[in-house]
């Protein structure tokens, strides 16, 4: 029976129980009713510790019961706390019956009396030793003393201090003491500013709130309370808030409260009770009551807060032996430092993956998701999953809820989740954001040209590569746009608080961030493409200094690198699919090895895949376009424009002997592993161009140390149907013009004239005094600017 329940039970039951345990409270119910619901929920979360459950139970008790219960000998079990709370509840009830309606009305929750229902000047409950009397005082009805000792009978002697009058009415002047029921306002140094959204019925407001751990109440300004239409509730006694120096805050006399105002701060949502008062110019102050209610993790260094969604981790941390966590961290950091070169070990924190799990700080760059006006939102859908995939999904959700990277959502969107297998057979979670991307505007921030990056590495002798950990997750999404990232799955609907993978414009947003972080070092030996950072120098001393500068910038920006994927102080390194060394640029050997075993394509899609891979390295292959002509002809469509007929991706190919020969010849060129020389701007270039009936080609050459010409890059492309009909001299001229366009940034930047080698005297034809067509005039003007010598 237990196995059946485990198999067919609601997969969301435990998640719901966890969330409910965090918010369930006694309210107006009896302790027994509250305890019954709490125990029922607690049984569904067996992995939580007893300490965690006790703390949650205490937080849910009515304040009047908890305030008296904490003065007794506190039990160490949940059952003991339930029994203690029951006894306190019984004692309070007996005290009310003895008190009757003459001395004092039955005690209500603080601030719950409506305006005009309670006389001004009612005193707050004094603290004392509950063990003095189990049944309470028969004069005032309060616990902690007998009638013979009552301060109301004796006057002021031995009792609480007499309240002083403020603004013509009796009010409590409240000293700066912890857990006192009055008000205390601290100085600005202890405050954190956060954006807050407030809602009361149909009225909403957004403003900045000051989080003040030195303030004993939550405070809202009269103007904001009135604007929200909050119902005013009489305080039991007016409150005069005092500063830390004991002086009364100007204009701080509070007579009313606003109860149960809906508030949203970051990922936290809840109802908050405020005292209505004007303290300086602040609209909202969140004091200790809210801090106890929300229990955020506060980083006092950068004045930021994280709201933990999973109490399980916190409870486990509490139960660990004192000092054990610090000892384990020290061992982990020491092991990590041993894997680093000695010159970088003081930056070991930059490679700490545990630190990388923290929620990222607020940055100047935030991700904004703008939708096309009037676009229809894509419908939420769920893809079916295997048992293994569901288990991986559960782990992913639990982990990222705990890190604060995702949060439960009520978004109208819901992108589906799916998994893809990696080479090691592990699963990679993917979110299908194609529907959202189709209606989103694209971030236009530019990504660097890979060819341009590689061309800048000619002076490098020593290299270091850094790979950042979950780079996209280091950017926060604007709070108002987070609902757009929602994804739906078997465990519910969630949205991201950080930038997820798969969003259009995500790479551009991160590129903007990393460019700002490393801006002073860009193209001064530091080259970046998204989360890959390459550092190169001529000498070891220069290199160490430059790498340390980069690591310091990453530390300041709270960006972290994955040590397992980093390489330090190498004479050759793999970067963006290329092997970089002082000798030149080569294809990545791992990718070349994949080509050796590539089987002949059987479908259109397989051929497109092979040609797409080959095209990435076409700059290494001489006469690439000519070699691939039989293969590209297979991809031709019949007809033109709207009448063109495109074959299905899975359509069979008419694979001929000519196609097989072209395929094998191309594979052979790859396996020869050609190396391209780094362009040297201080030396002269040679441009060699040629054209045939169907394609043209070019190679950029430069002499090496031995005086031999070595290729810096290849260019080739087949002619269009129109270009095939041009005369041979025009086709040759087109090859030269395309080569000049491709390598203009090298040829113009060279300090010496370059040479053009060709089979025909085409440029002299263009420059000779004869009638030229408009096309030929454009060619002549362009070539005249660049070409200084021709052979």
Secondary structure, DSSP 8 states (H G I E B T S, - for coil): -HHHHHHHS-TTHHHHHHHHHHH---TTS-HHHHHHHHHHHHHT-TTS-HHHHHHHHHHHS-HHHHHHHTTS---SSHHHHHHHHHHHHHHHHHHHHHHHHHH-----STT-SBTTSS-TT--------GGG-SS--TTT--SSS-GGG-HHHH-STTS----EEETTEEEEE--S-TT-SS-B---GGGEEEEEEEEEETTEEEEEEEEEETT-SS-EE-HHHHHHTT--EEEEEEEEE-B-TTS-B-TT--EEEEEEEEEEEETTEEEEEEEEE---TT-SEEE-HHHHHHH--EEETTTTEEE--S-HHHHHHHHHS-TTHHHHHHHHHHHHHHHTS-GGGGGGGGGG-HHHHTS-----S--B---B-TT------------HHHHHHHHHHHHHHHHHTSEEE---S--EEEEEEE-TTS-EEEEE--HHHHHTB---------HHHHHHTTTT-SEEEEEEBTTGGGGSBB-GGGGGGG-EEETTEEEEESB--TT-TTHHHHHHHHHHHHSGGGBTTTEEEETTEEEEEESSHHHHHHHHHHHHHHHHHHT--B-GGG-EEEESEEEETTEEEETTEEEE-HHHHHHHHT-----BHHHHHHHHHHHHHTGGGSTTHHHHTHHHHHTT--BSSGGG-B---TT-B----HHHHHHHHHHHHHHHT--EE----TTS--EEEEEE-SSEEEEEEEEE-TTS-EEEEEEEEEE--TTGGGS-HHHHHHHHHHHHHHHTHHHHTT-SS--EEE-SS-HHHHHHSSS---HHHHHHHHHHHHH--EE-
